[in-house]
Amino acid sequence: MYAVIMAGGAGTRLWPMSRKNKPKQFQRFITDKTLLEETYDRLLKVTEGHNIYVSTVTEFKEQIQHLLPDIPDDHYFLEPEPKNTGPSLALIASYFAAKDPQAIVGTFASDHVVRNIESFSNAIRVADNAIRVHPDHLMVIGINPTFPDTGKGYIHMNGLFATEGETQIFKVKRFIEKPDLKTAEKFLASWLYLWNASYFVWNAKQMMQWFREFEPKIYEGINKIAKARGTKKEREILLSEYKALPSIAVEYAIAERVKKVLVIPADLGWSDVGAWDTLHDILKEMTGHHTIVKGHHVGHGDEDILVFAHEKMIATVGLKDVIIVDTPDVLLIANKSKAQDVRQLIEKLKTEGKHLYL
């Protein structure tokens, strides 16, 4: 299987550490390795290093090369501008369809936390085997939900499709985007609903056929780019054609439209590290402590706080349910229950013209 790390995302809710020029996949939130490096290490458990590729925007390539020096220069899919996962997946599919039409490809986000590496490896291997036998199907890895999250997409399962060892593969009835709390609570109570981690495994030729059927504009533009590969006009055509493509997620472009979709439910110890409160909860579970500190901090009488310090000492007294993140140019102090609202701060910075801090 070929594995492609999707490394072009922004991660705005983890501002001010996650920035436009250094988003969360390049940050060391959990261990002494970045989320990107941890993703690469996981994929080495399921495929050979020479089968790992990276999809990103042009301006991130240098950072990735520094972190992942073993990735060859010709193993990058470089988007001239971000267009969401639909066009980037089509660009990937066109390359592998030309290289080997029957290639099995998996795409994996670069900014997730996965603690159950063995479960991850097993799920990907089973997915690989299933798509080799059923190349006209799309496979997705689903996550067993642990709380009623209204910020994630869900997968509605629809009956058992096959079993490999102890791993079950189910048919997918539909994808559901970001339900309200009441609906999310119903999903949690039913075993039929999973979180969508956007880990897809697919046949290269079949993926191109789906783009031709469901997103003809993307298909035509990507085909022109593919035909120009290796020519003097490759860069020129990539820039002009990619700019004209619609910005759309692969869920909307392909996954929700394909009739033959399969899912493997997996207990991955997974999180998309979507915001500071999520990160705090992950670190609490890992360490067994309620007060989590990275960097220089002294505190007294604090309860359930997260401190990311930079160079100066952060001193706290009697704080509860608070997030403090210090960077060289921004200090964020937030109530943990409002951590999701950091995105609104980003919008406010934009409207006030304070782009230096984005």
C-alpha positions as CSV (number, residue, x, y, z in Angstrom):
1,M,0.0,0.0,0.0
2,Y,1.1,3.6,-0.7
3,A,0.5,5.9,2.2
4,V,0.1,9.7,1.7
5,I,0.4,12.1,4.7
6,M,-2.0,15.0,4.3
7,A,0.0,17.9,5.7
8,G,-1.5,21.1,4.3
9,G,-4.0,22.0,7.1
10,A,-4.2,25.0,9.4
11,G,-5.4,24.1,12.9
12,T,-6.6,27.6,13.8
13,R,-8.2,26.6,17.2
14,L,-4.7,25.8,18.6
15,W,-3.6,29.5,18.1
16,P,-1.3,31.1,19.1
17,M,1.0,28.1,18.9
18,S,-0.5,26.9,15.6
19,R,0.0,29.7,13.1
20,K,-0.5,30.2,9.4
21,N,3.2,29.6,8.7
22,K,3.6,26.8,11.3
23,P,0.3,25.0,11.9
24,K,-0.3,22.3,14.4
25,Q,1.2,19.4,12.5
26,F,4.6,21.1,13.0
27,Q,4.1,21.5,16.8
28,R,5.2,19.3,19.7
29,F,2.1,19.1,21.8
30,I,2.3,15.6,23.1
31,T,5.9,14.3,23.0
32,D,9.2,15.6,21.9
33,K,8.2,14.9,18.3
34,T,5.8,16.9,16.1
35,L,2.5,15.5,15.2
36,L,3.8,15.1,11.6
37,E,6.8,13.0,12.8
38,E,4.5,10.8,14.9
39,T,2.2,10.3,11.8
40,Y,5.2,9.2,9.7
41,D,6.4,6.8,12.5
42,R,3.0,5.2,12.6
43,L,2.9,4.6,8.9
44,L,6.2,2.9,8.9
45,K,4.4,0.2,10.9
46,V,2.1,-0.6,7.9
47,T,4.2,0.1,4.8
48,E,7.8,0.5,3.7
49,G,9.4,4.0,3.9
50,H,9.7,4.2,0.1
51,N,5.9,3.9,-0.2
52,I,5.3,7.0,2.0
53,Y,4.4,10.3,0.3
54,V,3.4,13.8,1.5
55,S,0.7,16.1,0.2
56,T,1.0,19.7,1.2
57,V,1.1,23.3,0.0
58,T,4.3,24.6,-1.5
59,E,5.3,26.8,1.4
60,F,5.4,23.9,3.9
61,K,7.7,21.7,1.9
62,E,10.9,23.1,3.5
63,Q,9.7,22.5,7.0
64,I,8.6,19.0,6.2
65,Q,11.9,18.1,4.6
66,H,13.6,19.2,7.8
67,L,11.4,17.0,9.9
68,L,11.2,14.1,7.5
69,P,14.6,14.0,5.8
70,D,14.0,10.4,4.5
71,I,11.1,11.4,2.2
72,P,12.5,11.7,-1.3
73,D,12.0,15.0,-3.2
74,D,9.8,13.3,-5.8
75,H,7.5,11.9,-3.1
76,Y,5.7,15.3,-2.6
77,F,2.4,16.4,-4.0
78,L,2.6,20.2,-3.8
79,E,-0.6,22.3,-4.1
80,P,0.2,25.8,-5.3
81,E,-2.7,26.9,-3.0
82,P,-5.0,25.2,-0.5
83,K,-8.2,23.8,-2.1
84,N,-9.3,21.4,0.6
85,T,-9.0,17.6,0.4
86,G,-11.0,17.0,-2.7
87,P,-8.6,18.5,-5.3
88,S,-5.5,17.3,-3.4
89,L,-6.9,13.7,-3.4
90,A,-7.5,13.9,-7.1
91,L,-4.0,15.1,-7.7
92,I,-2.7,12.1,-5.7
93,A,-5.0,9.7,-7.5
94,S,-3.9,10.9,-10.9
95,Y,-0.3,10.2,-10.1
96,F,-0.8,6.7,-8.8
97,A,-3.3,5.8,-11.6
98,A,-0.6,6.6,-14.1
99,K,2.1,4.8,-12.1
100,D,0.0,1.7,-11.3
101,P,-3.8,1.8,-12.0
102,Q,-4.3,-1.0,-9.4
103,A,-2.3,0.8,-6.7
104,I,-3.9,0.8,-3.3
105,V,-3.5,4.2,-1.6
106,G,-4.3,5.4,1.9
107,T,-4.5,9.0,2.9
108,F,-3.9,10.1,6.5
109,A,-4.1,13.4,8.3
110,S,-0.8,14.6,9.7
111,D,-2.1,16.4,12.8
112,H,-3.9,13.6,14.8
113,V,-3.0,11.8,18.0
114,V,-3.2,8.0,17.8
115,R,-2.1,6.1,21.0
116,N,-3.2,2.6,20.0
117,I,-0.6,2.0,17.3
118,E,-1.3,-1.8,17.1
119,S,-5.0,-1.2,16.5
120,F,-4.1,1.5,13.9
121,S,-1.7,-0.9,12.1
122,N,-4.2,-3.7,12.1
123,A,-7.1,-1.6,10.8
124,I,-4.9,-0.3,7.9
125,R,-3.7,-3.7,6.9
126,V,-7.3,-5.1,6.9
127,A,-8.4,-2.1,4.8
128,D,-5.6,-2.7,2.3
129,N,-6.5,-6.4,2.0
130,A,-10.2,-5.5,1.6
131,I,-9.7,-3.0,-1.2
132,R,-7.4,-5.4,-3.1
133,V,-10.3,-7.9,-3.1
134,H,-13.0,-5.2,-3.7
135,P,-11.4,-2.4,-5.7
136,D,-14.7,-0.8,-6.6
137,H,-15.3,0.1,-2.9
138,L,-14.1,3.1,-0.8
139,M,-12.8,2.2,2.6
140,V,-12.8,4.6,5.6
141,I,-11.5,4.0,9.2
142,G,-14.1,4.9,11.8
143,I,-13.4,5.8,15.4
144,N,-15.5,4.5,18.3
145,P,-16.8,7.8,19.9
146,T,-16.1,8.4,23.5
147,F,-18.3,11.5,24.1
148,P,-21.1,13.4,22.2
149,D,-18.9,15.6,20.1
150,T,-20.7,18.2,18.0
151,G,-17.6,19.3,16.1
152,K,-16.9,16.1,14.3
153,G,-18.4,14.2,11.3
154,Y,-20.0,10.9,11.9
155,I,-20.3,7.6,9.9
156,H,-23.6,5.7,10.1
157,M,-22.9,1.9,9.7
158,N,-25.4,-0.2,7.8
159,G,-24.8,-4.0,8.3
160,L,-21.8,-6.3,8.4
161,F,-19.9,-6.7,5.1
162,A,-17.1,-9.0,6.0
163,T,-14.8,-10.2,8.8
164,E,-11.0,-10.7,8.8
165,G,-9.8,-12.4,11.9
166,E,-11.3,-10.4,14.8
167,T,-11.8,-7.3,12.7
168,Q,-15.2,-6.5,11.3
169,I,-15.9,-4.5,8.1
170,F,-19.3,-2.8,7.8
171,K,-21.2,-1.1,5.0
172,V,-21.7,2.6,5.3
173,K,-25.2,4.0,5.1
174,R,-24.3,7.7,5.2
175,F,-21.9,10.4,6.5
176,I,-23.3,13.1,8.9
177,E,-21.5,16.4,9.5
178,K,-21.3,18.0,12.9
179,P,-24.7,17.2,14.6
180,D,-26.3,19.2,17.4
181,L,-25.7,18.0,21.0
182,K,-29.0,16.0,21.2
183,T,-28.3,14.1,18.0
184,A,-24.6,13.5,19.1
185,E,-25.9,12.0,22.3
186,K,-28.1,9.6,20.4
187,F,-25.2,8.7,18.2
188,L,-23.0,7.9,21.3
189,A,-25.7,5.7,22.7
190,S,-25.9,3.6,19.5
191,W,-23.1,1.4,18.3
192,L,-24.0,2.2,14.7
193,Y,-22.3,5.6,14.7
194,L,-18.6,6.3,14.4
195,W,-16.4,9.4,14.3
196,N,-15.0,10.1,10.8
197,A,-11.2,10.5,11.0
198,S,-11.0,11.1,7.2
199,Y,-8.6,8.1,6.8
200,F,-9.4,6.7,3.4
201,V,-8.1,3.7,1.5
202,W,-8.8,3.2,-2.2
203,N,-7.9,1.9,-5.6
204,A,-6.2,4.6,-7.8
205,K,-8.0,3.8,-11.0
206,Q,-11.4,3.7,-9.3
207,M,-10.8,7.0,-7.5
208,M,-10.2,8.7,-10.8
209,Q,-13.4,7.2,-12.2
210,W,-15.3,8.6,-9.2
211,F,-13.9,12.1,-9.8
212,R,-14.9,11.8,-13.5
213,E,-18.4,10.8,-12.5
214,F,-19.0,13.1,-9.5
215,E,-16.6,16.1,-10.0
216,P,-16.0,16.4,-13.7
217,K,-14.5,19.9,-13.3
218,I,-11.8,18.6,-10.9
219,Y,-11.3,15.6,-13.1
220,E,-10.7,17.6,-16.2
221,G,-8.3,20.1,-14.5
222,I,-6.3,17.3,-12.8
223,N,-6.1,15.4,-16.0
224,K,-4.5,18.4,-17.7
225,I,-2.0,18.7,-14.8
226,A,-1.2,15.0,-15.1
227,K,-0.5,15.2,-18.8
228,A,1.9,18.0,-18.2
229,R,4.0,16.1,-15.7
230,G,7.6,15.9,-16.8
231,T,7.2,18.6,-19.4
232,K,8.5,22.2,-19.5
233,K,5.0,23.5,-18.9
234,E,4.4,21.4,-15.8
235,R,4.6,24.2,-13.3
236,E,2.7,26.7,-15.5
237,I,-0.2,24.3,-16.1
238,L,-0.3,23.2,-12.4
239,L,-0.6,26.9,-11.3
240,S,-3.3,27.8,-13.8
241,E,-5.4,24.7,-13.6
242,Y,-5.3,24.3,-9.8
243,K,-6.4,27.8,-9.3
244,A,-9.6,27.1,-11.3
245,L,-10.5,24.1,-9.2
246,P,-13.3,24.3,-6.6
247,S,-12.4,24.1,-3.0
248,I,-14.3,21.1,-1.6
249,A,-13.7,18.3,1.0
250,V,-13.3,14.8,-0.2
251,E,-16.3,13.8,1.9
252,Y,-18.6,16.1,-0.1
253,A,-16.8,15.5,-3.4
254,I,-16.6,11.7,-3.3
255,A,-17.4,9.8,-0.1
256,E,-21.0,10.9,0.3
257,R,-21.8,10.1,-3.3
258,V,-20.2,6.7,-3.7
259,K,-22.6,3.9,-3.2
260,K,-20.1,1.2,-2.2
261,V,-18.4,2.5,1.0
262,L,-17.0,0.4,3.8
263,V,-15.8,1.2,7.3
264,I,-13.7,-0.5,9.9
265,P,-14.5,0.5,13.4
266,A,-11.3,1.0,15.4
267,D,-10.3,1.8,18.9
268,L,-7.3,3.9,18.2
269,G,-6.9,6.1,21.3
270,W,-7.6,8.8,18.7
271,S,-8.0,12.6,18.8
272,D,-7.9,15.2,16.1
273,V,-6.5,17.6,18.8
274,G,-9.0,20.2,17.6
275,A,-8.7,22.7,20.4
276,W,-6.9,23.5,23.7
277,D,-9.5,21.8,25.8
278,T,-9.1,18.6,23.8
279,L,-5.4,18.7,24.2
280,H,-5.7,19.2,27.9
281,D,-8.0,16.2,28.2
282,I,-5.5,14.0,26.2
283,L,-2.6,15.1,28.4
284,K,-4.6,14.5,31.6
285,E,-5.5,11.0,30.6
286,M,-1.9,10.3,29.6
287,T,-0.3,11.7,32.8
288,G,-3.0,11.2,35.4
289,H,-2.6,14.9,36.4
290,H,-5.2,17.6,36.2
291,T,-2.7,20.5,36.0
292,I,-0.6,20.1,32.8
293,V,2.5,22.3,32.4
294,K,4.9,22.6,29.5
295,G,7.8,25.0,30.2
296,H,8.5,27.3,33.2
297,H,5.6,27.5,35.7
298,V,5.0,28.0,39.4
299,G,1.5,27.7,40.8
300,H,-0.4,27.6,44.0
301,G,-3.9,26.3,44.6
302,D,-4.6,25.8,40.9
303,E,-7.1,23.1,39.6
304,D,-7.5,21.7,36.1
305,I,-5.4,24.1,34.1
306,L,-3.1,23.8,31.1
307,V,0.0,26.0,30.8
308,F,2.2,26.2,27.7
309,A,5.0,28.5,28.7
310,H,7.8,29.9,26.5
311,E,10.8,31.7,27.8
312,K,9.5,33.6,30.8
313,M,8.1,32.1,34.0
314,I,4.3,31.8,34.2
315,A,3.0,32.2,37.8
316,T,-0.6,31.3,38.8
317,V,-2.6,31.4,42.0
318,G,-6.0,29.8,42.5
319,L,-6.9,29.3,38.8
320,K,-9.5,26.7,37.7
321,D,-10.4,25.5,34.2
322,V,-8.1,27.9,32.5
323,I,-5.8,27.6,29.5
324,I,-2.6,29.7,29.3
325,V,-0.5,29.7,26.2
326,D,2.6,31.9,26.0
327,T,4.4,32.5,22.7
328,P,7.0,35.2,21.9
329,D,4.4,37.7,20.6
330,V,1.0,36.5,22.0
331,L,-0.3,35.5,25.4
332,L,-3.6,33.6,25.3
333,I,-5.6,33.2,28.5
334,A,-8.9,31.3,28.0
335,N,-11.6,29.6,30.0
336,K,-11.4,25.9,29.2
337,S,-15.1,25.7,28.4
338,K,-14.7,28.4,25.7
339,A,-11.6,26.9,24.1
340,Q,-13.5,26.3,20.8
341,D,-14.1,30.0,20.5
342,V,-10.4,30.7,19.7
343,R,-11.5,30.4,16.1
344,Q,-13.6,33.6,16.6
345,L,-10.4,35.4,17.8
346,I,-8.8,34.5,14.6
347,E,-11.6,36.0,12.6
348,K,-11.4,39.1,14.8
349,L,-7.7,39.5,14.1
350,K,-8.4,39.3,10.3
351,T,-11.2,41.9,10.4
352,E,-9.0,44.2,12.5
353,G,-6.1,43.8,10.0
354,K,-3.7,42.2,12.6
355,H,-2.4,39.6,10.1
356,L,1.0,39.6,11.7
357,Y,-0.4,37.5,14.5
358,L,-2.2,34.9,12.4
